[in-house]
Amino acid sequence: MSLKHRSSQNDLDQGNRTVLERYGAYIPKDSNCFKAKADVTHDIPPGVAGQWNVKTRQVKLNPNIALESHPAEVAGHEFIHCYTHPEFRGRHIDHRHWKALNEGLTTHLTEKLPTPKRLLPIPLAKDPYHGFKLATGDSWPAAAKRIEGAVGEDTLLKAFFGGDDDAISEVAKAATQIYPRLASSRTEQELYRAGMMRGSQQLAECYAGALLASGQPLPESWSRNMLPVFSFSDMQPEQAKKAQLQAEPGANGHHI
């Protein structure tokens, strides 16, 4: 007896078809994805259900996908990667949160596709990217959903699939408000250097307040004697709150 693999060419075709049915109006007719190769293959990293390789222009689907995932849904996710406009990718790829933005949006858009028919009464698991969190606490797909809420679905799809310049700018603007600014050891060194003569405490308070105001946790790095605590994260809640208030628009400066 010979059992078939869980994934098939039909799943690839179904995944591609559902993406085009849902988002085809935003995808350019000359998209390179129409020429992409799609295969069910063991030539894929262990534990990876599907893969899009932007360099080889190939969609890959693992022959043996876990029962809680539907092969057609995995294929849909990879084809959304495939149809992502190169202009959108090019404008965002150097962003420090590119992977979170890319996978978050792709997962969010995949979950808006029609649910494939199940052959077994086993519920589909959430995409693993729901377990990936930003420092703000948002999962990657949740942050992507917030971007859509800020710009609207039409603008998001024009940017993501269509490469529309104005729409990409709108998405980029929304992303700067949603994705956290990262604490920087280089920034801390520059603050210390600039404030060695005087003003170091005020600069450090501003830095800590700006991080908190943008939803970032305080770093555990040494405060370099700029503050009366060993590390930024050792600040007491009431001190941290004052620093945050100082950093918010319209605040009058005062020391912690």
N, C-alpha and C positions, 0 to 999 in steps of 0.2 A: 504494500500500500504506500502511496506517495501523497504526503500532505502538502498543500500549497503554502507559500509564504503569506504572511498577513498583509504585506504590501504588494501592489501590482501596478502595472502601467495604467490601469483604469483609475487607480487612486490619484496618480499624477495628473491624468487628464481631468478628473473631477475637480481636483484642487485648483488647477489652472482655470477651468471653466467657471467655477464659482467666483474667483477673483475678478475675472473679466465681466461676469454678469453684474457684480456689485459695484465695481470701480472702473469698468471699461470706458465710461464717458470721459474720464479724466486722464486716461492713458494715451499718449500720442500713438498715432497709427504706425509711426516708424520706430517704435521702441525696440531696442536691441533684444529685449526679452522674447520677442516673437521668434527670434532665431536661436534662442538658447537651447542647449541639449538637456534633456531630462531623463534620468535613469534610476531604476531600482537596482542598487548595487551594495555589495559588501565592502566596497572601497570607500569607507567612511569611518571616522574615529569611533572607537568603542563607546557605547552608551549614547551616541548621537542619533536622534531619530531622523533628522533631515538636515540638509546643508545647502547653502547657496554660495558658490565660489565666483566672486565678481571678476576674477582674473581669467578663469577658464570658461566663464559664461555657462556654468553647469549647475542644474538643480539635481541633488541626489536625495534619494529616499532609502532609508534602511529597510531591508527585506523583513526584518523581525522587530516590529514595533510593539511596545508593551500594550496590554489589553486596555489600559485606561486612556490610551491615546488613539485617535482614529487616523489612519494613514492619509486619508484625503484632507483632513484638517492640517496635519503636519505639512503636506504638500502645499496647501493654500498659504501657510506661513512663509514657506520658502519662495513661492512665486510672488508674494508681496515684496519680499526682498528683491527679487529679480526685476520687478516692475518699478522699484523705487527710482525716481528720476535722477540721473547722474548729476544734474545741477543742484538738486537738494542735498545729495550726498557730498558733493564737492564743497558746498557752502558751509556744511556743518561738521565735516569729518575731523577737523582740527579742534573742535570744541572738546573741552576736558570731559564732558559728559556724553560724548558721541555714542558710545556703546549703549548707555542707558536710554538715550533718546531714540536710537535706531531700533533696538530690540523692544523698547517700550511701545513705540508707535506701531511697529509691526505686529506685536502681540495684540494690542488694542484693536487694530483694524482686522486682524484675523478673527477675533471674537465677535465681530459684527457680521461675519459671513454666516449663511444658513448652516445649522448644525447637521452634519452628515447622518444618514440613517444608520442606526446601530444594528448589528447582527446578533449581539449578545446583550442581555439586560444589565450591563455594567456601566455605571455613570462615568462620563469623561472627567478626568482629573484637570485641575487648573494648570495652565501653562507654568512651568517651573520659574519663569521670569517674575511671577507674582511673589516669589520668595526673595527676589533681589530688591534691596531697599536703598534709597538715598539717605543721606544724613538727616534729612527732614522727617524721615519716617515713611514717606510715600514709597510704594512699590514702583518699579519701573513702568508698568502699564497704568498705574493710577496717576503718575505724573503726566504720562502721555494723554490720558483722558482729561486732565486739567488744561493741557494745551488746547485740546479740541474745544473745551468749554470756553476758553478765552478768545479763540479766533473764529470758532464756528466750523462745522464739518466741511462746508464747501471750500473755505479758504485752506483748511488743512489738506484736503485732497488735491486742490490745485497746486499746492506747494509740493507735497510728497510724491504724487504721481505725475503731475503735469509740468513741474519745474517752473511755474509762474514766478517771475522775479518779485513782484509786490507781495504775493502770498508767502514766499519764502522769508521775506523780511518780517512779515507779521508773525510768522511762527518763531523766528529767531528772537524777536522782541519778547514774545510770551515766554520762551524758554529761559531767557535771562532772569525772569521774575520767579520761575518755578524751580529751576535747578539751582542747588546751593552753591554759593561762592566758597571756595576751599581755603582753609587755613594754610598759611605758607610760612615755613621756617625762614625762608629768605626775607619775607616781609618783616618777621620778628627781628631778624638780625639788623635790617635797615632801620627799624624803629629804635633799636638799642643804640646803634651808631649815631643816629641823628639826635638822640636825646641824652647823650653821655654828659654833655655840659649841664643842660637843664631841660625840663619838659618831658623827660622820659616817662614819668608816671602818667601824665596827661595823654601822651601818644599811645601808651599801652592800654589805657582805659578806652580810648577811642577805637582801637583795634578790636578789643574784646567786645565792646558794644556793637560795633558794625557786624561782627560775626553773629552775635545773638539776634540782632535786628533782622538779619537775612536768614534766620532759621538754622544757623550752624551751632553745633556744640562747641564749648571752649576746648582748645587743644590741651593735651597733657604736657606740652613742652615747658621747659624751664623759663620762668618770666624774666630771667637775667637781672634780677634785683630792681626791675622797673616798677614792680608792685610789691606790696608787703605780704606776699604769699610766694611759695616756692614755684608753683606752676599756675598757668592761667586757669586750669580746671579746679584749682583749690579755692577759687573765689567763693565766698559765702553767697547763698541765694540772694540776699538783700543787696550785696555789693554788685552782683551780676545784673540784677534788675536795674539798679541805678545806672550802670554802664550802658545797658540797652536803651534806657530812656534818654540818655545823653546823645545817643547816636541817631535817634529818630528825628525826622524833620520838625523844625520849630522848637527844638529843645534848647534851653539855656544851659551853657556849660557850667558844671560844678564838679568838684572832686568827690570821689568815693571816700 
